[in-house]
């Protein structure tokens, strides 16, 4: 079956008592067993049946099963946020005295997790240029635990070569872990590109219009420690499992994911092309650059097309002449919302330098190439003419 069909028709683990077409929300903590032996088998992992909803819940399991069917993964684990998913996979793979090879270009909280939180537990983050394969090779040593990256960095829009990175990682016996939030897994296959584990903020595209928080670890089974530690240690000990209601909302979101994504990515491409044509034109002098991987002018356009297919996601960044112009532009928006998050049904605008990265030092922001002149736009499902009109009036009135 095609992915759109799979997204809607993945069967339940058990038949519903009332024949419900949608997996019910099992808002329960505990489950009754027929015998003591059945209880023992569930609690010791001899059978994968729910024993307590901190570690397994039928509604969440069905959501995980849909993702597994769509990706071909060996295991899928749903968490209560994207950051929880990232945290769980990194502590699965690393330990005190180990190091993580990663990019200088990371989402702010991911950078902070590695550079501050994990550092306090004796894990070193090595922040390098992952597009420089010589530098990647030189950074690896006997204590390296994994290579971690975002497939499109936020907000720098950098794209690294996944096949090349996987070759280096696997030569050294290391897993390649990729945050694939920016392009949904329904339109490309990260495993074929050499990725061993995907992490996804399911809050974004999957939730179906920012209905709920969630995160996914999508494990392709190439490093068995991932399943062992997450399933039998961290789900029990850390308590970051997804809630049933969030899983229900995101299961519904999967059913419309392809339709929404195709429209959002098409809107982003049309809008970025229109804005690119306006660069340097009369009345548009405050606009200095457009950054979108779907544009032929983007330095990673060809690589992105080879890796992710013809769509470029739904995030655009624009640069204005200075920080003050960015504030004026955001204040003048009438349709596009002043809010964080990505890939809501609504279009959103934010100034990353002063918000997402606002608590980082000037030195850190410079190192991460987070600029005071950049505005991040998450493109929604509105008519592209209306979005362009709002950006135009916001710029002209700034």
Phi and psi in degrees as a GROMACS rama.xvg file:
@    title "Ramachandran Plot"
@    xaxis  label "Phi"
@    yaxis  label "Psi"
@TYPE xy
-72.8539  161.487  UNK-2
-62.6568  -37.3915  UNK-3
-61.7699  -36.9159  UNK-4
-69.7106  -42.2046  UNK-5
-61.2538  -39.5982  UNK-6
-59.8483  -28.8567  UNK-7
-98.2731  -25.3945  UNK-8
-118.093  18.445  UNK-9
-63.8147  125.16  UNK-10
-70.9541  157.679  UNK-11
-71.6384  152.428  UNK-12
-61.2  -35.9462  UNK-13
-134.578  148.373  UNK-14
-62.5568  137.47  UNK-15
-74.4944  140.995  UNK-16
-59.6291  -28.391  UNK-17
-111.082  8.5967  UNK-18
70.6144  29.0065  UNK-19
-61.7041  136.378  UNK-20
-76.7938  -28.3666  UNK-21
-103.322  139.061  UNK-22
-57.4984  123.251  UNK-23
-63.6076  159.046  UNK-24
-86.3368  110.917  UNK-25
-88.6485  83.933  UNK-26
-82.644  72.9499  UNK-27
-141.31  155.119  UNK-28
-97.2629  -43.0556  UNK-29
-120.908  164.005  UNK-30
-136.058  137.255  UNK-31
-89.3385  143.35  UNK-32
-112.954  151.011  UNK-33
-71.488  -36.0723  UNK-34
-140.505  164.522  UNK-35
-62.7497  -35.791  UNK-36
-65.8741  -39.3192  UNK-37
-62.6944  -39.6332  UNK-38
-64.0084  -44.2142  UNK-39
-61.2275  -43.3927  UNK-40
-61.7028  -39.8044  UNK-41
-70.3003  -44.8391  UNK-42
-70.049  -25.4368  UNK-43
-98.757  5.06461  UNK-44
77.9287  12.5654  UNK-45
-71.1455  -27.6088  UNK-46
-130.361  146.263  UNK-47
-93.4145  80.3324  UNK-48
-126.713  147.855  UNK-49
-65.0526  133.536  UNK-50
-115.264  -32.3924  UNK-51
-159.13  138.624  UNK-52
-75.517  1.49335  UNK-53
-74.7234  -21.0578  UNK-54
-121.329  -23.4035  UNK-55
-160.345  135.931  UNK-56
-144.222  137.272  UNK-57
-57.3035  -38.268  UNK-58
-67.0614  -40.3924  UNK-59
-71.1591  -40.6013  UNK-60
-59.449  -40.3168  UNK-61
-65.0803  -39.0356  UNK-62
-61.1593  -46.8223  UNK-63
-60.0898  -39.8447  UNK-64
-64.354  -36.9301  UNK-65
-64.8092  -43.2381  UNK-66
-64.4146  -40.4934  UNK-67
-60.9849  -43.0982  UNK-68
-65.4324  -34.4598  UNK-69
-77.6245  -29.2282  UNK-70
-102.099  -20.8797  UNK-71
76.12  17.1989  UNK-72
-70.1499  157.394  UNK-73
-76.574  -37.8981  UNK-74
-146.169  144.955  UNK-75
-132.283  132.867  UNK-76
-123.583  127.656  UNK-77
-102.25  130.93  UNK-78
-120.044  172.925  UNK-79
-84.8956  3.42787  UNK-80
-168.347  164.344  UNK-81
-63.276  -38.5566  UNK-82
-65.3234  -36.3296  UNK-83
-62.7139  -39.0209  UNK-84
-64.2194  -44.9933  UNK-85
-62.6982  -44.9798  UNK-86
-59.836  -46.1115  UNK-87
-64.1782  -41.385  UNK-88
-71.8544  -36.1432  UNK-89
-69.2718  -40.9944  UNK-90
-74.3063  -19.7323  UNK-91
-64.9592  -38.1105  UNK-92
-97.3538  -17.7756  UNK-93
-119.168  176.504  UNK-94
-163.721  171.717  UNK-95
-53.6802  131.639  UNK-96
90.3941  -7.83675  UNK-97
-93.1746  170.9  UNK-98
-135.377  154.69  UNK-99
-115.9  125.392  UNK-100
-86.764  122.688  UNK-101
-150.07  -178.234  UNK-102
-93.2679  154.964  UNK-103
-70.819  -17.7871  UNK-104
-103.109  90.3791  UNK-105
-130.334  155.264  UNK-106
-54.7952  143.737  UNK-107
-52.594  -47.5639  UNK-108
-73.1657  -29.2736  UNK-109
-66.3465  -43.3916  UNK-110
-59.8799  -44.1807  UNK-111
-65.7501  -39.2851  UNK-112
-56.1295  -45.8329  UNK-113
-78.0276  -43.968  UNK-114
-79.6805  -23.0521  UNK-115
-118.347  -60.1592  UNK-116
-64.5379  -55.4925  UNK-117
-67.9129  -28.8005  UNK-118
-60.4953  -37.4939  UNK-119
-64.8792  -19.244  UNK-120
-102.305  15.8225  UNK-121
85.2011  19.6536  UNK-122
-104.652  129.362  UNK-123
-94.8914  131.78  UNK-124
-96.9839  125.308  UNK-125
-106.349  103.436  UNK-126
-94.5715  108.553  UNK-127
-131.492  -176.381  UNK-128
-91.367  103.52  UNK-129
-74.8068  -6.90342  UNK-130
-85.6711  -7.5591  UNK-131
-103.374  99.0545  UNK-132
-67.6339  -29.5351  UNK-133
-64.4746  -42.2089  UNK-134
-65.9289  -38.0079  UNK-135
-61.8876  -49.3529  UNK-136
-58.8202  -41.4423  UNK-137
-70.2062  -25.1931  UNK-138
-79.49  -18.3575  UNK-139
-81.0418  136.801  UNK-140
-140.26  -170.046  UNK-141
-67.248  -16.2205  UNK-142
-100.704  5.52728  UNK-143
-73.1832  133.957  UNK-144
-102.5  -28.1265  UNK-145
-172.389  167.254  UNK-146
-109.632  127.983  UNK-147
-124.548  136.796  UNK-148
-154.767  166.108  UNK-149
-100.525  136.154  UNK-150
-67.9905  -29.062  UNK-151
-135.104  117.535  UNK-152
-75.0119  151.967  UNK-153
-121.361  107.778  UNK-154
-108.45  12.3045  UNK-155
-72.6654  -19.6171  UNK-156
63.5438  38.6933  UNK-157
-89.0176  141.717  UNK-158
-124.859  125.405  UNK-159
-102.151  160.737  UNK-160
-83.3106  105.166  UNK-161
-67.0052  -41.449  UNK-162
-60.4086  -43.6116  UNK-163
-66.6638  -41.5403  UNK-164
-66.1318  -37.9226  UNK-165
-67.1886  -36.1713  UNK-166
-61.2205  -43.5524  UNK-167
-66.4573  -46.8771  UNK-168
-58.7752  -48.9744  UNK-169
-70.539  -28.941  UNK-170
-60.3171  -33.0164  UNK-171
-98.0223  9.31567  UNK-172
71.5664  28.1388  UNK-173
-110.728  147.932  UNK-174
-80.9762  145.683  UNK-175
-99.3574  118.751  UNK-176
-111.675  126.248  UNK-177
-127.043  129.416  UNK-178
-81.5356  110.758  UNK-179
-105.544  22.9058  UNK-180
-55.9986  -34.6399  UNK-181
-70.4603  -25.7112  UNK-182
-130.451  119.212  UNK-183
-66.3138  148.334  UNK-184
-66.895  -7.5026  UNK-185
-75.6507  -15.9835  UNK-186
-110.657  -4.77928  UNK-187
-154.108  163.282  UNK-188
-114.932  103.489  UNK-189
-69.9104  -29.6246  UNK-190
-63.1467  -37.8157  UNK-191
-66.7214  -19.2715  UNK-192
-92.8481  3.22177  UNK-193
98.6223  6.16655  UNK-194
-77.9486  132.692  UNK-195
-90.7087  -36.2593  UNK-196
-140.141  129.864  UNK-197
-99.2504  144.328  UNK-198
-120.584  140.98  UNK-199
-136.933  133.573  UNK-200
-82.2901  100.363  UNK-201
-74.1355  -6.10373  UNK-202
-57.2716  -29.2822  UNK-203
-81.0523  -112.368  UNK-204
-56.256  -42.4312  UNK-205
-66.9482  -34.3767  UNK-206
-68.0783  -16.7674  UNK-207
80.122  50.4864  UNK-208
100.183  37.6141  UNK-209
58.3432  43.8783  UNK-210
-82.2574  -20.9432  UNK-211
-166.07  155.464  UNK-212
-87.2684  147.721  UNK-213
-177.102  162.301  UNK-214
-148.969  155.251  UNK-215
-130.793  139.156  UNK-216
-108.316  118.461  UNK-217
-110.13  106.403  UNK-218
-104.606  122.584  UNK-219
-89.4522  6.48851  UNK-220
81.8428  6.22966  UNK-221
-78.3762  -19.9989  UNK-222
-126.667  96.1163  UNK-223
-56.9437  -22.2169  UNK-224
-60.0328  -26.7183  UNK-225
-62.5816  -52.0588  UNK-226
-64.1674  -43.6772  UNK-227
-60.6976  -48.7018  UNK-228
-75.7078  -42.0185  UNK-229
-69.3578  -49.0318  UNK-230
-68.9838  -39.7406  UNK-231
-108.346  -0.227015  UNK-232
-129.138  -61.0015  UNK-233
-75.1336  -34.2931  UNK-234
-60.8634  -35.1838  UNK-235
-75.493  -42.8691  UNK-236
-93.1389  -22.3002  UNK-237
-106.952  -23.5551  UNK-238
67.6209  36.68  UNK-239
-105.228  15.9596  UNK-240
-65.0371  147.055  UNK-241
-63.8317  148.618  UNK-242
-81.1654  153.052  UNK-243
-59.5249  -39.7241  UNK-244
-65.5078  -42.7853  UNK-245
-60.938  -41.7056  UNK-246
-63.0194  -39.475  UNK-247
-62.5388  -47.417  UNK-248
-62.3752  -39.5057  UNK-249
-79.3597  -24.5872  UNK-250
-65.2573  -42.8069  UNK-251
-62.8478  -38.5664  UNK-252
-61.4729  -37.9142  UNK-253
-59.086  -34.613  UNK-254
-64.7924  -27.7918  UNK-255
-111.123  8.29524  UNK-256
-57.7879  -48.7889  UNK-257
-62.2438  -45.649  UNK-258
-62.171  -45.1035  UNK-259
-65.3366  -45.138  UNK-260
-62.4707  -43.7134  UNK-261
-60.6962  -40.0775  UNK-262
-70.5356  -43.2884  UNK-263
-62.9682  -45.2641  UNK-264
-68.6414  -34.64  UNK-265
-67.1084  -41.6282  UNK-266
-58.5532  -43.7207  UNK-267
-63.5298  -40.7355  UNK-268
-66.6643  -47.4253  UNK-269
-61.5903  -43.4092  UNK-270
-66.0703  -43.9326  UNK-271
-64.2504  -36.9443  UNK-272
-65.5687  -42.843  UNK-273
-63.3952  -41.7448  UNK-274
-68.0449  -39.0362  UNK-275
-61.1156  -38.2336  UNK-276
-65.7536  -22.5666  UNK-277
-88.3518  -10.0204  UNK-278
-55.9982  127.327  UNK-279
79.6506  -2.3935  UNK-280
-81.4541  159.305  UNK-281
-57.817  131.75  UNK-282
87.3307  -8.92258  UNK-283
-117.902  22.4001  UNK-284
-69.77  -18.616  UNK-285
-75.8229  -17.525  UNK-286
-87.7216  120.535  UNK-287
-110.308  -22.9334  UNK-288
-162.255  155.786  UNK-289
-123.504  132.542  UNK-290
-126.291  108.374  UNK-291
-153.948  129.479  UNK-292
-69.7134  -14.7335  UNK-293
-76.7416  -14.0967  UNK-294
-78.8678  135.98  UNK-295
-60.195  -23.5403  UNK-296
-77.2752  -14.299  UNK-297
-69.7054  134.465  UNK-298
-61.6157  -23.463  UNK-299
-104.626  15.5996  UNK-300
-58.2395  -49.6979  UNK-301
-64.8863  -42.7131  UNK-302
-62.9395  -43.6731  UNK-303
-62.2112  -40.9173  UNK-304
-63.3307  -40.4556  UNK-305
-66.1617  -37.9335  UNK-306
-83.9247  -43.7024  UNK-307
-112.098  -3.37975  UNK-308
90.4699  -166.611  UNK-309
-75.7301  -13.2419  UNK-310
-94.5908  154.061  UNK-311
-118.32  16.7368  UNK-312
81.6886  -175.189  UNK-313
-123.028  25.6027  UNK-314
-114.373  128.605  UNK-315
-121.694  144.24  UNK-316
-118.726  144.804  UNK-317
-125.161  151.569  UNK-318
-116.489  138.524  UNK-319
-111.719  178.421  UNK-320
-66.5403  -32.4895  UNK-321
-160.492  175.8  UNK-322
-64.9631  -37.4716  UNK-323
-61.4331  -39.7777  UNK-324
-64.3971  -34.1423  UNK-325
-63.6252  -44.4892  UNK-326
-63.5052  -43.3977  UNK-327
-62.4433  -43.413  UNK-328
-59.9165  -48.8407  UNK-329
-63.1894  -40.3875  UNK-330
-65.7358  -27.5095  UNK-331
-87.6416  -7.46116  UNK-332
-64.6615  138.834  UNK-333
-114.925  -30.3974  UNK-334
-104.395  -48.3614  UNK-335
-71.7455  132.879  UNK-336
-84.5744  143.34  UNK-337
-85.25  92.1141  UNK-338
-160.903  155.384  UNK-339
-86.139  -179.179  UNK-340
97.7268  162.599  UNK-341
-129.146  146.054  UNK-342
64.8061  30.4478  UNK-343
-65.2753  164.979  UNK-344
-65.0289  -26.1195  UNK-345
-93.0897  150.12  UNK-346
-80.0668  141.295  UNK-347
-130.283  149.866  UNK-348
-132.512  141.927  UNK-349
-150.173  153.963  UNK-350
-102.961  94.4052  UNK-351
-57.3088  -37.3591  UNK-352
-56.1121  -40.3308  UNK-353
-100.442  -2.08097  UNK-354
-122.1  -80.7931  UNK-355
-57.6576  -38.0085  UNK-356
-107.77  15.813  UNK-357
-63.7152  -27.7385  UNK-358
-94.2975  4.29893  UNK-359
-86.1098  153.688  UNK-360
-70.476  161.999  UNK-361
-58.8995  -38.4927  UNK-362
-63.602  -42.8833  UNK-363
-65.3762  -42.6669  UNK-364
-64.1214  -38.633  UNK-365
-64.8324  -42.24  UNK-366
-62.3859  -35.1927  UNK-367
-87.0205  -0.0696856  UNK-368
58.473  39.969  UNK-369
-95.085  115.827  UNK-370
-102.225  145.771  UNK-371
-69.1057  -10.6851  UNK-372
-96.9427  1.23256  UNK-373
-96.864  136.385  UNK-374
-118.458  133.399  UNK-375
-99.8579  129.828  UNK-376
-115.942  124.615  UNK-377
-100.007  119.943  UNK-378
-93.3921  129.388  UNK-379
-101.437  -149.166  UNK-380
-100.96  6.61999  UNK-381
-67.4322  167.689  UNK-382
-66.0984  134.356  UNK-383
-65.4962  -28.9351  UNK-384
-63.916  -39.6193  UNK-385
-68.6173  -38.2891  UNK-386
-65.1718  -45.0087  UNK-387
-62.0929  -41.9115  UNK-388
-61.8156  -37.3932  UNK-389
-69.1852  -42.1046  UNK-390
-63.899  -40.843  UNK-391
-62.0839  -49.3637  UNK-392
-67.181  -34.0019  UNK-393
-66.1775  -38.3883  UNK-394
-71.4722  -44.3097  UNK-395
-70.1618  -25.9731  UNK-396
-93.1332  0.219372  UNK-397
